Amino acid sequence: MALGQAAPETGGGVLADVGDGGAMASSEAPVRAFARSTRLAPDEVSRLLTSSLAERYGPLNEKFTPRKSAARMVNNNAWLLTRTPRYCPQCLVGDGSEIQQLHRGSWQRFWRLPPVFACTKHRRLLRISCPTCRQPVHTVEMNSIIARPWDEDLHPTQCRTTTAPRTVGRLQPACGVQLAEPDGTLSEDLPDAQTLEHLLGLQQRLLDLLNPIGPEMTPCVGWLIPAADYFADLRALLGLVFLSWPAARPFAATPALAEALDRDAGQRHARATILRGRPGKKHTRPFTDPPLDPLLMGAVLGIAEHLLGADDEEQARERMLPLIHQASDLDQALSLYLRRKAWISFPLRIVIMNHFNQMAPMHQIIARGPIQPGGQGKPTTEGYRRASRSHPESSHMA
């Protein structure tokens, strides 16, 4: 079972202890309490938590975030837990096993991660909205991972969206429609055939990298880098693509995806313009937050994958420089923020930071390797190695 199925029966106290932070970091006391309440072994509970994905998923990895505590890492971080999950209505029907014939299918942990936007088993995009109330399903409030955890009358595969405005002292009803559908593909769920094939292929490659037994390393701008680094690079390039749009438009895989991003990027720039005059850094969120819409998420990740798929650093730089220049002209501070050392892998950093005349030649930076914080000590090259020999003067890094 997924965490969302077990939670409503555990009582408010245990669920509150697990909370958003517990979904990310498995501190021992809440895990033991949750295990007792659900009659699961502690290691089974730990596997339900997103903390077990940290080795594979960069936004969960301490290497790529200054937020060290679980609460700070989860709070207001759209790359960790979406506030409303995507879902596959056919997966929710169940896989035919005895337990799923009884309880239906589970809400999958990966559905809460932004890079998961399609179901490769049923060859479809995931949904975000209920087909009846047309609202995002299971939308949660702050400090919760389950919508309406107190509502024992709702089956886990029913829509938990509250359909009426909240009234003080009165509980409003949930939509309650059954989301599991054996033939749950609407015409609106399906893009054209070329677009669907591209998105399904991209999704399978990303799922392979998230899989604990999947490939540990993957190509990136002529290097092989760990899976966690790759997802961190995708996160950074998503922000760069939206900030520099339409500079990245030629890299969209199909016309349908380019047109969808035209509309979304226009709305993001408009929101940023409104927020730019307000205090704080809220004007950056329209560019850095991942799209909730599955088609848009697949569209922008496809561009990011194409940029990272360059054969070597020179080709990658040729692809990315127009985006960097456009982004810097619009918001230089955000452009530099997206390319900072704590945000991306070393191979990507040497590509997108080495574009000023006063910097050292690229082959010298490659041979030197990434510099430790503060510039002290020898460069650290652990975890990276070259995928090609286009620059024989560079060292082979393992």
N, C-alpha and C positions, 0 to 999 in steps of 0.2 A: 504493500500500500504506500501511497505517497503521504507526506506529512499532512497535507490538507485534508485527507480522508480521516486520519486518525484523530486529528485535533478536536473536533467538536465533542467527542465523547470523553475527553480527558479532564474537563473541568477548567474553569477560568484561571485558577491559580497557576497550574502547571503551564498552560498555554501562555500566560503572561510572562512566566519565567523564561520560556523558550524565546518568545518574541521575535522581532526582526533580527536582533543581534544573534540570537540562538540559531536562526536559520543560516547564519553565516559562520559563526564560531562555536564550536562544541565545547563549552566549559562543562566540567564534569557534573556538578550538582544538578543543573536543569536537565541534562541528558539522562542521568540516573532516574530522576523523578518522572520524566516523560516515558522512559522505558518501563518503569513499574506500571504507570497508568495505562499504557498501550499493550503491555505484555510482550514487549519486544526486547531483544538483547541490546545492551548499550552499543555494540558495534553496528547493529542494524539501524539504530537511531542515527548514529554518526553518518552512515551512508545516505540518510535522507537529507542531510544538511549540505548547504552549498559550500561549506568550508572544505569538503573533500575534493572540490574541483579546483582548488587554488593552484595546484601544480600544472594544470592545463589552461586555466582561464586567467589571463593577465590582470583584468580588473579586480580579481580576488587575491592577487599575489602581492605581498608586501613590497616586492621589488619595484612595483609600478604604482605605488600610492604613498603619499606622505601620511595617510590616515592609518595609525597603528592599532587603535582599539576597534573592536567589532562594532560598537555603537556608532563611532565616527565614520567607519568605512561604509556602513549601510545607509546612514542618514543622508537623505537628499542626493543619493547616488543612483542615477537612472541606469547605470551599467551593471548593477548587481541584482536587484529584484524589481521587475516591472510591477507597478501598482495594480495592474490588472493583467492576468495571464492570457497568453494566446492558447488556443486549444484545437485539437482535431476531433470533430464530433464522431468520426468513425472509430478512433482509438478509444473513446469513452464508452463505446458499446461493449468492449472487452475482446479478449483474444481467444475465447472459447474454453479457457481453463476453468476448473471447478470453482475456484474462488471468484473469478471474474464473471462467471455465469450467475453467481449469487449476488455480487456487489457491483457489477459493471467494471469498466476499465478505470485505471488510476489517472490522476492528474500528474503529468510527468514533470520531474524537477527541471529538466532542460527548458520546458515551456516558459519558465520565468526568466530565462537568460535572453537578452536582446538579440544575439546572433542566431537564435533558433526561430525561424519564421515559416518553415514548411515541414510537412510530414512526407518523408520519402517513401514510407510504406504504402500510403494511400495516394501518393502522387498528387498532392494538393497543397495549397497554401493553408496555413493555420488561420483560424478565425480569432477575432478579438471581441466581437459583439454577439449578443443574443439575437437569434433570428426573429424573436417575438417582440421584445421590448426595445430592440435596436440600441441598447446601451452596452458599454463594455462590461463583460461578465466579471463577477467576483471582485469588483473594485474595492480596495481596502483603504482604511483610514491610517493615520500615523500610528506607529508602534504596534502594528498588527500584520500578520501574514495571511490571515484567514478572514474572508468576508463573513460577517454575521456568525461568529463562532458559537454564539449562544443559541442559535436557532436549530433545535434538535429535530424539527419537523422536516427539514430540507435534506434530501439525499445529496451526497457530494457531486453528483452529475446534474443537479438542478441549478438553474440560474439564481445566484444569490444577490443580484442587484436590487437595491431598495428602489421601488418604483415611484414613491411619493416623497415630497420634501419632508425633512425631519421636523417633528413637532415636539416641543418640550413636554416630557412626561408621557409620551405616547410612542409606541413602537410601530413603525410603518411596515406594511407587508413587503415581502420580496416578490420578484417576478415569478420564480418557481417553475418556469417551463423546463422540460427535460432537454438537455443539451446533447445527449447521446443520440446519434442518428445513424442507422446502418448505411443509408445512402445519402450521407450528409454533404453533398456537393451541390451548391447552388451555382447558377451561371455567373453570379457576381464573384464567386470564389476563384474562378478560373481565368487566368490571362491567356493570351494567344499561345499556340503550341510552341513557338520558338522561345518565347519568354519563359514559359513554364519549364521547358527542358533546361534552359540556362540556370534558372533558380534552383531546380532540384539537384543539378550537378554541384552547384556551389554549396547548397545545404549539406549534401553528403560529405563533401570535403571538410567542411567545418565540424560536422558531427564526428568524423573520424579523428580529428584533432582533439575533441573534447573527450573521446572515449579513453578510459584509463589504459586500455591495451592497444590503443591506436598508435600511429607513428609519433615518436617523441620529438622529432625534428622535422622542419618543413622549409622549403626554399623561400628566400626573401632577398630580393635585390642582389642575387648572385651569391648569397650565403645560405647556410643551413642554420636555423635558429630554433630554440625550444618553442613548443606550442604556446606556452604562456606569453612569450615575447611576441608571437605572431598576433594573438588577440589584442595585446596592448597596441601594436602597430595599426591594426584595423580600427581600433577606437580613435586613435589620433588622426588617421587619414579620413575618417568619417567627418570629423570637425573641419578638417582642411578642405574637403570636397564641398561641404555646405557653405563655408565661409568664402570660398573662391568661385562659387558657381556664377556663371556657366562655364568657367574655364575647364572643368572636368567633363563637360557634356559629351565631347567626342569619344570618351571612353565608356559610355553607357553601352551595354551589350545589345540592346534592341531599341527601336524607336519608341515602343510603349513604355519602357523603363525611363528613357530620356524625358518623355513628356510628363510622366508622373513626377519625376524629380524637378522639372521646371516649375510645376505648380507648388510643390512642397517647399522648394528652396525660396521661391518668391514669398511665401507666407512666413518663412523663418526670417528672412531679411526684414520684412515689414515689422515683425514682432521685436526684432533686435533694435530697430530704429526707435520704436516707442520706448523701449526699456533703457536705451542708451542715456537718456537724460535723467534717469533716476539714480539714487545713490546705490553703491554696491556694484557687484559684478554680475547682476542678473541678466544683463544684455548678452552675455556669452552663452547662456543656456540654449537659446534657439539654435545655435550652431553645433553644440557639443552633445545635446541629448539625442539618443538614438530614436528613430521613428518607431512608434507603436504599430503602425500599419505594416503588415508582413511584406506586401509588395514593395513598399518604399525601403524597408530595411534590406531586403534582398538586392534592390537596385543599387543602393549606395555601397553595400558591402562588395557587390560585384565589381564596382569601379575600384574600390580599395584593393581587392585581390589582384586586379589587372595591374595596378601601379606597383604592387609588391612583387608581381611575377616577372619583372624585368630580368633579363639574362645576367646583367652585371650593373655595377654602380653607375657607369656612364649612361647606359640606356635608362636606368631609373631616374637619374637626374634630368635627362632630357624630357621625360614624361612629366616630372613633378615641378620643374621650375616655373612653368606658366601659372600653376596653382599657387605656388609660394609667393610669386610676385603679386598676383591679384589679391591674395589674402593679406599680405603685408601692406598693400596700399589701402585696404579697407580698415584693418584693425591690426596694427603691427604687434601690439602687446599680446593679443590672443594668438596670433600666428606664431610668435615665439613660445608662448605657453604650450601650445600643442606639440612643439618640437623639442621641449626640454628633456634633459637626460633622464629624469625620473619618470618619464611618460612613455618612452619608446625604446626599442632595441638599439644597440650600438650600430649594427649595419645600416639601419634606416637613418640614424642620426648623422652618420658621415655622408650620406647622400643629400639630405635636405638642409644641413647646416653648412656644408662646404660649397658655398656658391658666391662668396665674396672674393674679390681679387687679392685681398691682403692675406687670405688664409693659405696654409700649406697645401701643396699638391695632394690630390686624393690618395695616391699610392703611398705617400709618406704617412698620412693619417691612418690608412689601413694597416700598414706595417707596425705602427706604434700601438694600435689597439686602444680600447676605451680607457680613459684616465680615471683613477680613483677620486672620490670626493675630496676637494681641497687641493688636488694636484699632487698629493703625497704618495710616495711608494711607486712600485712598478704598475704598469697598466694591467687590468684584469681582463683576461680573454676567455675565461671559463664559460662554456656553453655555446660558443660560436665556432664555426669552421667554414672555410670557403667551399662553395659548391662548384666553382669553376677555377680554371687556371689562366684566366684572361690577364691576371696581373702576377707574373711569376715572381716579382720582387717582394710580394707580400708573403707573410709567414702562414703556414697551415695551422689553424687554431682548432683545438679540440676542447 
